Amino acid sequence: VYGEALDQSLHHQAYTFQSAVLMPDGDGYTMKPLPREAQFAPGMGLIARDFNGDGQTDILMAGNLHVSEVETGRADAGIGLLLTGNGSGTFEPVEVSKSGFFAPGDVRDIKLLNLANNLTKLVIVARNNGPVSIYRTTASKGAN
């Protein structure tokens, strides 16, 4: 279809499609894949902060991708996910029944809003052609 033009076009190569964190290691960064539960669907929105008050950075994420080529199919297995961090770059998934964060659908982004009392935070979940969801989180003592 493209003929010789394809040989002279710009080529990119992907080495991984894993959701991961980059951790500084002194000489640069080391990539650490997130747990299996974070690989179910593309992460489109992410908030990194201490959600449980233990002083370590946690990750709240949501995603999916409903608009894709016919031959690829939808990536729609994500329901939102809270990952608690231990400070060394590894994270543990928290079941939705414990986190209370359930964000299925074609999520495009999530944002954190601080309310006036600075203890209550709102997580806003925006979906492509879908409803916006709002979750309330009350920070544990010491959480920022």
N, CA and C atoms as an extended XYZ file, in Angstrom:
432
Properties=species:S:1:pos:R:3:atomname:S:1:resname:S:1:resid:I:1 pbc="F F F"
N         0.827       -1.191        0.000 N   VAL     1
C         0.000        0.000        0.000 CA  VAL     1
C         0.868        1.251        0.000 C   VAL     1
N         1.921        1.289        0.812 N   TYR     2
C         2.735        2.492        0.938 CA  TYR     2
C         3.942        2.497       -0.005 C   TYR     2
N         4.351        1.363       -0.478 N   GLY     3
C         5.473        1.285       -1.405 CA  GLY     3
C         6.780        1.720       -0.772 C   GLY     3
N         7.643        2.355       -1.573 N   GLU     4
C         8.969        2.771       -1.118 CA  GLU     4
C         8.917        3.891       -0.088 C   GLU     4
N         7.834        4.629       -0.018 N   ALA     5
C         7.714        5.711        0.960 CA  ALA     5
C         7.843        5.184        2.383 C   ALA     5
N         7.437        3.962        2.615 N   LEU     6
C         7.525        3.379        3.946 CA  LEU     6
C         8.975        3.182        4.381 C   LEU     6
N         9.867        2.845        3.455 N   ASP     7
C        11.280        2.656        3.783 CA  ASP     7
C        11.933        3.944        4.253 C   ASP     7
N        11.467        5.079        3.782 N   GLN     8
C        12.081        6.365        4.112 CA  GLN     8
C        11.319        7.108        5.210 C   GLN     8
N        10.295        6.506        5.764 N   SER     9
C         9.516        7.175        6.804 CA  SER     9
C        10.187        6.998        8.172 C   SER     9
N         9.754        7.797        9.122 N   LEU    10
C        10.276        7.739       10.487 CA  LEU    10
C         9.773        6.467       11.168 C   LEU    10
N        10.676        5.722       11.799 N   HIS    11
C        10.323        4.484       12.484 CA  HIS    11
C        10.618        4.629       13.972 C   HIS    11
N         9.651        4.254       14.801 N   HIS    12
C         9.835        4.214       16.244 CA  HIS    12
C         9.693        2.769       16.697 C   HIS    12
N        10.322        2.457       17.826 N   GLN    13
C        10.242        1.102       18.337 CA  GLN    13
C         9.897        1.159       19.818 C   GLN    13
N         8.919        0.365       20.241 N   ALA    14
C         8.546        0.260       21.643 CA  ALA    14
C         9.229       -0.963       22.232 C   ALA    14
N         9.778       -0.816       23.417 N   TYR    15
C        10.461       -1.920       24.080 CA  TYR    15
C         9.593       -2.576       25.153 C   TYR    15
N         8.598       -1.840       25.638 N   THR    16
C         7.669       -2.396       26.621 CA  THR    16
C         6.396       -1.574       26.613 C   THR    16
N         5.314       -2.219       26.976 N   PHE    17
C         4.040       -1.531       27.159 CA  PHE    17
C         3.600       -1.618       28.617 C   PHE    17
N         4.501       -2.038       29.493 N   GLN    18
C         4.177       -2.159       30.908 CA  GLN    18
C         3.980       -0.794       31.546 C   GLN    18
N         3.038       -0.723       32.477 N   SER    19
C         2.946        0.442       33.347 CA  SER    19
C         4.032        0.268       34.402 C   SER    19
N         4.823        1.307       34.603 N   ALA    20
C         5.983        1.188       35.485 CA  ALA    20
C         6.294        2.536       36.123 C   ALA    20
N         7.163        2.524       37.122 N   VAL    21
C         7.706        3.747       37.711 CA  VAL    21
C         9.198        3.794       37.415 C   VAL    21
N         9.723        4.986       37.315 N   LEU    22
C        11.160        5.176       37.156 CA  LEU    22
C        11.712        5.660       38.479 C   LEU    22
N        12.663        4.916       39.032 N   MET    23
C        13.247        5.248       40.324 CA  MET    23
C        14.692        5.688       40.129 C   MET    23
N        15.065        6.835       40.739 N   PRO    24
C        16.460        7.268       40.617 CA  PRO    24
C        17.385        6.246       41.270 C   PRO    24
N        18.526        5.968       40.611 N   ASP    25
C        19.457        4.976       41.153 CA  ASP    25
C        20.883        5.501       41.260 C   ASP    25
N        21.067        6.813       41.149 N   GLY    26
C        22.413        7.376       41.251 CA  GLY    26
C        23.029        7.671       39.908 C   GLY    26
N        22.909        6.745       38.965 N   ASP    27
C        23.457        6.936       37.622 CA  ASP    27
C        22.382        7.282       36.606 C   ASP    27
N        21.172        7.367       37.032 N   GLY    28
C        20.045        7.603       36.132 CA  GLY    28
C        18.790        7.091       36.790 C   GLY    28
N        18.077        6.230       36.077 N   TYR    29
C        16.825        5.693       36.591 CA  TYR    29
C        16.727        4.207       36.300 C   TYR    29
N        16.029        3.516       37.185 N   THR    30
C        15.727        2.110       36.996 CA  THR    30
C        14.214        1.978       36.839 C   THR    30
N        13.794        1.249       35.814 N   MET    31
C        12.372        1.035       35.590 CA  MET    31
C        11.894       -0.156       36.415 C   MET    31
N        10.834        0.072       37.204 N   LYS    32
C        10.240       -0.990       38.010 CA  LYS    32
C         8.783       -1.140       37.585 C   LYS    32
N         8.435       -2.270       36.965 N   PRO    33
C         7.047       -2.481       36.559 CA  PRO    33
C         6.109       -2.459       37.753 C   PRO    33
N         4.920       -1.917       37.550 N   LEU    34
C         3.890       -1.937       38.579 CA  LEU    34
C         3.292       -3.342       38.641 C   LEU    34
N         2.557       -3.662       39.711 N   PRO    35
C         1.986       -5.003       39.854 CA  PRO    35
C         1.061       -5.389       38.696 C   PRO    35
N         0.793       -6.670       38.614 N   ARG    36
C        -0.023       -7.245       37.546 CA  ARG    36
C        -1.359       -6.525       37.388 C   ARG    36
N        -1.984       -6.129       38.487 N   GLU    37
C        -3.287       -5.466       38.434 CA  GLU    37
C        -3.230       -4.131       37.690 C   GLU    37
N        -2.057       -3.500       37.651 N   ALA    38
C        -1.884       -2.235       36.934 CA  ALA    38
C        -1.665       -2.453       35.443 C   ALA    38
N        -1.537       -3.706       35.027 N   GLN    39
C        -1.276       -4.021       33.620 CA  GLN    39
C        -2.546       -4.428       32.871 C   GLN    39
N        -3.682       -4.487       33.542 N   PHE    40
C        -4.916       -4.966       32.914 CA  PHE    40
C        -5.386       -4.064       31.783 C   PHE    40
N        -5.107       -2.773       31.876 N   ALA    41
C        -5.555       -1.804       30.872 CA  ALA    41
C        -4.618       -0.602       30.923 C   ALA    41
N        -4.600        0.212       29.860 N   PRO    42
C        -3.737        1.401       29.881 CA  PRO    42
C        -4.129        2.352       31.010 C   PRO    42
N        -3.142        2.860       31.715 N   GLY    43
C        -3.376        3.882       32.733 CA  GLY    43
C        -3.398        5.251       32.068 C   GLY    43
N        -4.529        5.908       32.084 N   MET    44
C        -4.662        7.202       31.411 CA  MET    44
C        -4.551        8.374       32.386 C   MET    44
N        -4.880        8.153       33.649 N   GLY    45
C        -4.790        9.191       34.663 CA  GLY    45
C        -4.173        8.612       35.920 C   GLY    45
N        -3.353        9.407       36.596 N   LEU    46
C        -2.617        8.904       37.744 CA  LEU    46
C        -2.402       10.037       38.740 C   LEU    46
N        -2.546        9.730       40.005 N   ILE    47
C        -2.223       10.667       41.086 CA  ILE    47
C        -1.225        9.969       41.996 C   ILE    47
N        -0.083       10.579       42.215 N   ALA    48
C         0.942       10.034       43.104 CA  ALA    48
C         1.001       10.914       44.354 C   ALA    48
N         0.640       10.341       45.504 N   ARG    49
C         0.672       11.038       46.784 CA  ARG    49
C         0.475       10.010       47.888 C   ARG    49
N         0.625       10.428       49.119 N   ASP    50
C         0.415        9.546       50.263 CA  ASP    50
C        -1.079        9.501       50.572 C   ASP    50
N        -1.739        8.429       50.212 N   PHE    51
C        -3.174        8.297       50.462 CA  PHE    51
C        -3.483        7.659       51.807 C   PHE    51
N        -2.581        6.856       52.346 N   ASN    52
C        -2.892        6.125       53.577 CA  ASN    52
C        -2.178        6.657       54.819 C   ASN    52
N        -1.420        7.738       54.694 N   GLY    53
C        -0.821        8.377       55.859 CA  GLY    53
C         0.400        7.693       56.426 C   GLY    53
N         1.055        6.806       55.657 N   ASP    54
C         2.243        6.128       56.176 CA  ASP    54
C         3.543        6.830       55.790 C   ASP    54
N         3.452        7.981       55.126 N   GLY    55
C         4.644        8.729       54.738 CA  GLY    55
C         5.246        8.308       53.409 C   GLY    55
N         4.676        7.302       52.760 N   GLN    56
C         5.183        6.816       51.474 CA  GLN    56
C         4.232        7.223       50.340 C   GLN    56
N         4.786        7.440       49.175 N   THR    57
C         3.974        7.800       48.022 CA  THR    57
C         3.192        6.593       47.526 C   THR    57
N         1.890        6.798       47.322 N   ASP    58
C         1.004        5.783       46.777 CA  ASP    58
C         0.582        6.237       45.376 C   ASP    58
N        -0.064        5.357       44.632 N   ILE    59
C        -0.522        5.686       43.282 CA  ILE    59
C        -2.000        5.336       43.164 C   ILE    59
N        -2.783        6.295       42.692 N   LEU    60
C        -4.176        6.074       42.345 CA  LEU    60
C        -4.263        6.222       40.833 C   LEU    60
N        -4.790        5.220       40.148 N   MET    61
C        -4.793        5.276       38.687 CA  MET    61
C        -6.090        4.715       38.106 C   MET    61
N        -6.393        5.159       36.887 N   ALA    62
C        -7.549        4.661       36.147 CA  ALA    62
C        -7.258        4.817       34.665 C   ALA    62
N        -8.020        4.115       33.838 N   GLY    63
C        -7.744        4.197       32.413 CA  GLY    63
C        -8.740        3.489       31.542 C   GLY    63
N        -8.252        2.633       30.673 N   ASN    64
C        -8.949        1.923       29.611 CA  ASN    64
C        -8.796        2.704       28.307 C   ASN    64
N        -9.119        2.041       27.219 N   LEU    65
C        -9.045        2.678       25.896 CA  LEU    65
C       -10.108        2.024       25.022 C   LEU    65
N       -11.235        2.708       24.877 N   HIS    66
C       -12.351        2.162       24.114 CA  HIS    66
C       -12.265        2.490       22.628 C   HIS    66
N       -11.491        3.489       22.259 N   VAL    67
C       -11.383        3.876       20.845 CA  VAL    67
C       -10.078        3.321       20.285 C   VAL    67
N       -10.186        2.304       19.480 N   SER    68
C        -9.004        1.700       18.878 CA  SER    68
C        -9.385        1.124       17.523 C   SER    68
N        -8.384        0.633       16.812 N   GLU    69
C        -8.636        0.040       15.509 CA  GLU    69
C        -9.467       -1.226       15.673 C   GLU    69
N       -10.229       -1.571       14.662 N   VAL    70
C       -11.071       -2.755       14.716 CA  VAL    70
C       -10.244       -3.997       14.993 C   VAL    70
N        -9.068       -4.092       14.379 N   GLU    71
C        -8.259       -5.291       14.551 CA  GLU    71
C        -7.571       -5.360       15.913 C   GLU    71
N        -7.542       -4.252       16.656 N   THR    72
C        -6.902       -4.240       17.974 CA  THR    72
C        -7.888       -4.580       19.078 C   THR    72
N        -9.066       -4.047       19.026 N   GLY    73
C       -10.059       -4.269       20.069 CA  GLY    73
C        -9.883       -3.312       21.232 C   GLY    73
N       -10.892       -3.263       22.089 N   ARG    74
C       -10.874       -2.345       23.231 CA  ARG    74
C        -9.990       -2.869       24.354 C   ARG    74
N        -9.390       -1.945       25.078 N   ALA    75
C        -8.691       -2.260       26.325 CA  ALA    75
C        -9.606       -1.762       27.438 C   ALA    75
N       -10.391       -2.659       28.022 N   ASP    76
C       -11.437       -2.206       28.942 CA  ASP    76
C       -11.511       -3.012       30.241 C   ASP    76
N       -10.404       -3.582       30.666 N   ALA    77
C       -10.413       -4.403       31.880 CA  ALA    77
C       -10.111       -3.605       33.146 C   ALA    77
N        -9.779       -2.316       33.010 N   GLY    78
C        -9.450       -1.517       34.182 CA  GLY    78
C       -10.684       -1.019       34.903 C   GLY    78
N       -10.635       -1.034       36.237 N   ILE    79
C       -11.738       -0.516       37.050 CA  ILE    79
C       -11.252        0.552       38.025 C   ILE    79
N       -10.026        1.037       37.831 N   GLY    80
C        -9.420        1.959       38.783 CA  GLY    80
C        -8.629        1.156       39.800 C   GLY    80
N        -7.579        1.754       40.345 N   LEU    81
C        -6.694        0.992       41.220 CA  LEU    81
C        -5.932        1.907       42.169 C   LEU    81
N        -5.895        1.516       43.431 N   LEU    82
C        -5.024        2.161       44.414 CA  LEU    82
C        -3.863        1.221       44.676 C   LEU    82
N        -2.645        1.743       44.556 N   LEU    83
C        -1.422        1.000       44.846 CA  LEU    83
C        -0.722        1.688       46.011 C   LEU    83
N        -0.460        0.961       47.086 N   THR    84
C         0.252        1.561       48.214 CA  THR    84
C         1.745        1.309       48.049 C   THR    84
N         2.513        2.362       48.284 N   GLY    85
C         3.957        2.281       48.118 CA  GLY    85
C         4.671        1.969       49.408 C   GLY    85
N         5.865        1.378       49.272 N   ASN    86
C         6.661        1.057       50.459 CA  ASN    86
C         7.933        1.903       50.543 C   ASN    86
N         8.119        2.834       49.602 N   GLY    87
C         9.282        3.713       49.632 CA  GLY    87
C        10.453        3.227       48.817 C   GLY    87
N        10.431        1.979       48.353 N   SER    88
C        11.549        1.457       47.571 CA  SER    88
C        11.201        1.310       46.089 C   SER    88
N        10.028        1.830       45.705 N   GLY    89
C         9.629        1.753       44.300 CA  GLY    89
C         8.752        0.574       43.969 C   GLY    89
N         8.368       -0.203       44.974 N   THR    90
C         7.425       -1.279       44.730 CA  THR    90
C         6.087       -0.914       45.375 C   THR    90
N         5.016       -1.426       44.789 N   PHE    91
C         3.672       -1.044       45.191 CA  PHE    91
C         2.799       -2.281       45.327 C   PHE    91
N         1.857       -2.222       46.265 N   GLU    92
C         0.916       -3.311       46.507 CA  GLU    92
C        -0.491       -2.855       46.120 C   GLU    92
N        -1.214       -3.660       45.339 N   PRO    93
C        -2.582       -3.292       44.982 CA  PRO    93
C        -3.517       -3.418       46.174 C   PRO    93
N        -4.492       -2.519       46.241 N   VAL    94
C        -5.517       -2.551       47.281 CA  VAL    94
C        -6.837       -2.914       46.609 C   VAL    94
N        -7.524       -3.907       47.139 N   GLU    95
C        -8.797       -4.336       46.568 CA  GLU    95
C        -9.796       -3.192       46.594 C   GLU    95
N       -10.644       -3.147       45.567 N   VAL    96
C       -11.639       -2.080       45.460 CA  VAL    96
C       -12.567       -2.064       46.676 C   VAL    96
N       -12.823       -3.231       47.272 N   SER    97
C       -13.691       -3.283       48.454 CA  SER    97
C       -13.064       -2.570       49.651 C   SER    97
N       -11.741       -2.450       49.662 N   LYS    98
C       -11.051       -1.747       50.750 CA  LYS    98
C       -10.749       -0.296       50.396 C   LYS    98
N       -10.408       -0.020       49.137 N   SER    99
C       -10.063        1.350       48.740 CA  SER    99
C       -11.302        2.199       48.491 C   SER    99
N       -12.376        1.578       48.026 N   GLY   100
C       -13.580        2.328       47.684 CA  GLY   100
C       -13.486        3.051       46.350 C   GLY   100
N       -12.395        2.858       45.635 N   PHE   101
C       -12.192        3.532       44.351 CA  PHE   101
C       -12.562        2.576       43.228 C   PHE   101
N       -13.670        2.876       42.549 N   PHE   102
C       -14.177        2.056       41.453 CA  PHE   102
C       -14.437        2.988       40.278 C   PHE   102
N       -13.551        2.958       39.285 N   ALA   103
C       -13.618        3.889       38.158 CA  ALA   103
C       -13.522        3.143       36.831 C   ALA   103
N       -14.573        2.398       36.464 N   PRO   104
C       -14.562        1.709       35.181 CA  PRO   104
C       -14.885        2.662       34.038 C   PRO   104
N       -14.833        2.169       32.836 N   GLY   105
C       -15.201        2.974       31.675 CA  GLY   105
C       -13.987        3.551       30.978 C   GLY   105
N       -14.254        4.386       30.002 N   ASP   106
C       -13.214        4.975       29.151 CA  ASP   106
C       -12.621        6.219       29.827 C   ASP   106
N       -11.942        6.010       30.946 N   VAL   107
C       -11.384        7.111       31.749 CA  VAL   107
C       -10.247        7.776       30.983 C   VAL   107
N       -10.242        9.088       30.967 N   ARG   108
C        -9.196        9.850       30.282 CA  ARG   108
C        -8.251       10.545       31.251 C   ARG   108
N        -8.732       10.907       32.441 N   ASP   109
C        -7.852       11.580       33.399 CA  ASP   109
C        -8.494       11.566       34.774 C   ASP   109
N        -7.661       11.690       35.795 N   ILE   110
C        -8.134       11.886       37.156 CA  ILE   110
C        -7.341       13.031       37.763 C   ILE   110
N        -8.005       13.826       38.582 N   LYS   111
C        -7.383       14.982       39.239 CA  LYS   111
C        -7.769       15.007       40.702 C   LYS   111
N        -6.906       15.580       41.522 N   LEU   112
C        -7.134       15.716       42.953 CA  LEU   112
C        -7.405       17.178       43.275 C   LEU   112
N        -8.499       17.434       43.997 N   LEU   113
C        -8.832       18.783       44.440 CA  LEU   113
C        -8.803       18.818       45.955 C   LEU   113
N        -8.141       19.829       46.532 N   ASN   114
C        -8.121       20.015       47.974 CA  ASN   114
C        -9.278       20.919       48.376 C   ASN   114
N       -10.046       20.507       49.397 N   LEU   115
C       -11.090       21.369       49.919 CA  LEU   115
C       -10.484       22.313       50.953 C   LEU   115
N       -11.266       23.284       51.368 N   ALA   116
C       -10.769       24.346       52.240 CA  ALA   116
C       -10.151       23.827       53.532 C   ALA   116
N       -10.669       22.749       54.102 N   ASN   117
C       -10.127       22.263       55.376 CA  ASN   117
C        -8.805       21.527       55.216 C   ASN   117
N        -8.360       21.302       53.975 N   ASN   118
C        -7.094       20.669       53.618 CA  ASN   118
C        -6.967       19.228       54.111 C   ASN   118
N        -8.011       18.680       54.709 N   LEU   119
C        -8.003       17.262       55.071 CA  LEU   119
C        -8.794       16.451       54.057 C   LEU   119
N        -9.874       17.014       53.581 N   THR   120
C       -10.717       16.320       52.622 CA  THR   120
C       -10.255       16.636       51.216 C   THR   120
N       -10.085       15.611       50.428 N   LYS   121
C        -9.683       15.740       49.031 CA  LYS   121
C       -10.778       15.144       48.172 C   LYS   121
N       -10.961       15.693       46.985 N   LEU   122
C       -11.881       15.132       46.012 CA  LEU   122
C       -11.076       14.602       44.840 C   LEU   122
N       -11.379       13.405       44.405 N   VAL   123
C       -10.781       12.832       43.208 CA  VAL   123
C       -11.832       12.919       42.112 C   VAL   123
N       -11.515       13.629       41.044 N   ILE   124
C       -12.413       13.805       39.911 CA  ILE   124
C       -11.970       12.840       38.812 C   ILE   124
N       -12.900       12.034       38.311 N   VAL   125
C       -12.620       11.065       37.249 CA  VAL   125
C       -13.396       11.498       36.008 C   VAL   125
N       -12.665       11.777       34.917 N   ALA   126
C       -13.290       12.204       33.664 CA  ALA   126
C       -13.228       11.070       32.650 C   ALA   126
N       -14.377       10.800       32.029 N   ARG   127
C       -14.477        9.738       31.031 CA  ARG   127
C       -14.751       10.327       29.656 C   ARG   127
N       -14.285        9.649       28.628 N   ASN   128
C       -14.557       10.020       27.250 CA  ASN   128
C       -16.023        9.692       26.947 C   ASN   128
N       -16.799       10.706       26.588 N   ASN   129
C       -18.227       10.520       26.279 CA  ASN   129
C       -18.976        9.799       27.391 C   ASN   129
N       -18.631       10.096       28.631 N   GLY   130
C       -19.282        9.433       29.755 CA  GLY   130
C       -19.387       10.351       30.953 C   GLY   130
N       -19.961        9.850       32.018 N   PRO   131
C       -20.168       10.677       33.211 CA  PRO   131
C       -18.862       10.979       33.955 C   PRO   131
N       -18.864       12.099       34.643 N   VAL   132
C       -17.769       12.459       35.545 CA  VAL   132
C       -18.123       11.890       36.913 C   VAL   132
N       -17.153       11.301       37.591 N   SER   133
C       -17.367       10.774       38.946 CA  SER   133
C       -16.523       11.563       39.924 C   SER   133
N       -17.040       11.710       41.140 N   ILE   134
C       -16.319       12.415       42.197 CA  ILE   134
C       -16.244       11.490       43.413 C   ILE   134
N       -15.031       11.315       43.915 N   TYR   135
C       -14.791       10.490       45.104 CA  TYR   135
C       -14.233       11.391       46.193 C   TYR   135
N       -14.647       11.149       47.420 N   ARG   136
C       -14.133       11.917       48.551 CA  ARG   136
C       -13.162       11.045       49.314 C   ARG   136
N       -12.004       11.608       49.654 N   THR   137
C       -11.043       10.885       50.463 CA  THR   137
C       -10.681       11.766       51.647 C   THR   137
N       -10.705       11.208       52.819 N   THR   138
C       -10.270       11.930       54.001 CA  THR   138
C        -8.873       11.459       54.319 C   THR   138
N        -7.938       12.377       54.300 N   ALA   139
C        -6.530       12.028       54.501 CA  ALA   139
C        -6.311       11.496       55.910 C   ALA   139
N        -5.495       10.470       56.001 N   SER   140
C        -5.081        9.964       57.304 CA  SER   140
C        -4.141       10.975       57.939 C   SER   140
N        -3.999       10.899       59.233 N   LYS   141
C        -3.091       11.810       59.925 CA  LYS   141
C        -1.686       11.659       59.345 C   LYS   141
N        -1.089       12.758       58.957 N   GLY   142
C         0.250       12.745       58.400 CA  GLY   142
C         0.280       12.692       56.895 C   GLY   142
N        -0.838       12.352       56.256 N   ALA   143
C        -0.851       12.298       54.774 CA  ALA   143
C        -0.836       13.712       54.230 C   ALA   143
N        -0.159       13.892       53.100 N   ASN   144
C        -0.096       15.220       52.511 CA  ASN   144
C        -0.968       15.322       51.290 C   ASN   144
